[in-house]
Amino acid sequence: MNDAMRSGEQGRLSTVTIVAAVVLILLWIQVAYNYVSKERQSRIDHYVRSESLRINNQADILSINFGRNLGYLAGIPFVVANNPLINNTMKRMFNTAPEEQDTAALKNRWINDPQLADLNRYLHLMARHLDVDLLWVMNNQGYCVLSNNTGQGSPIGSRYSDRHYFLMAEKQRYGRQFAVGRTTHLPGLYYSSDIRDDEGKFLGVAAVKRNISKLTHLIDNGLTLITDELGVVILSTDPALLMKSLPDGRIDEQSEDARRRRYRQESFAKLELHRRPGEAGEELFLLGNDTVPMLMAKRHRPSDDIIIHVFGRLYNIGQIESDGRWMFIVLSATGSLSILLLLGVVLFVARNRQQNSVLQEMNRLLQQQAYTDQLTGCFNRRRWLELGTLGVERVGRYGNPLSLLMLDLDHFKAVNDRFGHSAGDEVLRRFAHMLQQMVRKFDVVGRLGGEEFSILLPQTPLDRALVLAERIRASMQMMKFRFSGQEVTVTVSVGVSEYKSKQPLKDFLQQADDALYEAKRKGRNQVCTAQGERHRVTAKTPR
């Protein structure tokens, strides 16, 4: 009986042990499952938040870049519309096109009009200087009277009274619109301004166009769509999506005739962009048959009637879910804390590498900013003096000739005072670009401050330095600038010196600076040496 009782107790103990083991295993599996689920969701939430931040930053940057590229366009028609010559011409051209007039006849008559031809040339120069594709003026009937393009594809003689930008300007509203060109067949963004006489009478519309192809460089990363106000894709990193309509686009509200006149097509395929809710409450999208979900950041630019859509594919969600399943299997099978520690170490190493990579990139950018003048791209004063010291040391070691040009733009302050600092910056940028084009790769061009530049010329005797200095002076004198409709010439004075044996860099610079002062004293637009000699050298053969 005792043996039977002991046998029963052992059986119960075995049963309890087995049950306890099963219960503990089930409890551990439940704990592991809960932990892995929570960890997986936390990683997904963090990843989605970081990707959302990234694409929102990218959308902000794109919006800023589009603003920089398009912001000035709206002001161009206003300037043209307020030109007295344009205004007087549009008074003369008021109601001058009968409804039955043939377009070709109108074009031939107006292009051959001498007064209109002068204004066409003015528009041509203005469009080329402002880097716009089309600049034209329409009379009150919508007929194009003036244009920068008088050749093939010229809009002169064509009628645009049905265009949205014309109708908005006619109502004294800010005109802008995306459309496909009626004569060029090229898509672009249009901006317009009304032309009126002193009594407010409507005389016509001035308009400008920037071709969409000029904006493709702004969206070279990831999947980005630019749509107009009706939801038609007008620019995309994926050419296959162009001229398709967003699912919620309003293009179907337009008549077939309106679509054909604006877009040169009547039907628009719908973009297969499907919405689906995310696990963290965010809105995700799927494009066509793509199984990778995407986030979207949208920026509306009402000043240009365009909407920027930036998409970010969440490639890592699948990897995060796979990691969660693997962790669950490991934790359920072993219950070992070492696995969690190992994952923590791996995560730490990965983040540490990422941080190191970010720090290295920041150091590289900081070093570049420390060496370079941000406006002109030349070496700044500090870096130029460092390279100048090295150049002088090499001369002392090898005995090669070394020359120095000290350059200063004449009357630069007057340009700033008269046309503004943006004009002054343009002069500095173009002058610096010219210098970098004219020197050798191992010559050292630096901006020492303000409008003062310096060029260190290794292996160059004084006579060859004078040849280069005169080429620079002559090239700058021939360079033309146009500010506020005025043609402006800016000259440069140059001081030239040759390094003397064992001469300190400070004395070398002072010698060139004295030569520059002499050039200024003698009337500017001069090339002088340290001895005060004035030079005019004709360099027929480049250095």
Stockholm file with secondary structure:
# STOCKHOLM 1.0

chainA/1-543         MNDAMRSGEQGRLSTVTIVAAVVLILLWIQVAYNYVSKERQSRIDHYVRSESLRINNQADILSINFGRNLGYLAGIPFVVANNPLINNTMKRMFNTAPEEQDTAALKNRWINDPQLADLNRYLHLMARHLDVDLLWVMNNQGYCVLSNNTGQGSPIGSRYSDRHYFLMAEKQRYGRQFAVGRTTHLPGLYYSSDIRDDEGKFLGVAAVKRNISKLTHLIDNGLTLITDELGVVILSTDPALLMKSLPDGRIDEQSEDARRRRYRQESFAKLELHRRPGEAGEELFLLGNDTVPMLMAKRHRPSDDIIIHVFGRLYNIGQIESDGRWMFIVLSATGSLSILLLLGVVLFVARNRQQNSVLQEMNRLLQQQAYTDQLTGCFNRRRWLELGTLGVERVGRYGNPLSLLMLDLDHFKAVNDRFGHSAGDEVLRRFAHMLQQMVRKFDVVGRLGGEEFSILLPQTPLDRALVLAERIRASMQMMKFRFSGQEVTVTVSVGVSEYKSKQPLKDFLQQADDALYEAKRKGRNQVCTAQGERHRVTAKTPR
#=GR chainA/1-543 SS CHHHHHHHHHHHHHHHHHHHHHHHHHHHHHHHHHHHHHHHHHHHHHHHHHHHHHHHHHHHHHHHHHHHHHTTTTHHHHHHHTCHHHHHHHHHTTTCSCTTCCHHHHHHHHHTCHHHHHHHHHHHHHHHHHTCSEEEEEETTSBEEEESCCSTTCCTTCBCTTSHHHHHHHTTSCEEEEEECTTTCCEEEEEEEEEECTTCCEEEEEEEEEEGGGGGGGCCSSEEEEEETTSBEEEESSGGGTTCBCTTCSGGGSCHHHHHHHHSCSCCCBCCEEEEECTTSCEEEEETTCCSCEEEEEEEETTTTEEEEEEEECTHHHHHHHHHHHHHHHHHHHCCHHHHHHHHHHHHHHHHHHHHHHHHHHHHHHHHHHHBCTTTCSBCHHHHHHHHHHHHHHHHHHCCCEEEEEEEETTHHHHHHHHCHHHHHHHHHHHHHHHHHHSCTTSEEEEEETTEEEEEEETCCHHHHHHHHHHHHHHHHHCEEEETTEEEECCEEEEEEECCTTCCHHHHHHHHHHHHHHHHHTTSSCEEETTCCEECCCCCSCC
#=GC SS_cons         CHHHHHHHHHHHHHHHHHHHHHHHHHHHHHHHHHHHHHHHHHHHHHHHHHHHHHHHHHHHHHHHHHHHHHTTTTHHHHHHHTCHHHHHHHHHTTTCSCTTCCHHHHHHHHHTCHHHHHHHHHHHHHHHHHTCSEEEEEETTSBEEEESCCSTTCCTTCBCTTSHHHHHHHTTSCEEEEEECTTTCCEEEEEEEEEECTTCCEEEEEEEEEEGGGGGGGCCSSEEEEEETTSBEEEESSGGGTTCBCTTCSGGGSCHHHHHHHHSCSCCCBCCEEEEECTTSCEEEEETTCCSCEEEEEEEETTTTEEEEEEEECTHHHHHHHHHHHHHHHHHHHCCHHHHHHHHHHHHHHHHHHHHHHHHHHHHHHHHHHHBCTTTCSBCHHHHHHHHHHHHHHHHHHCCCEEEEEEEETTHHHHHHHHCHHHHHHHHHHHHHHHHHHSCTTSEEEEEETTEEEEEEETCCHHHHHHHHHHHHHHHHHCEEEETTEEEECCEEEEEEECCTTCCHHHHHHHHHHHHHHHHHTTSSCEEETTCCEECCCCCSCC
//
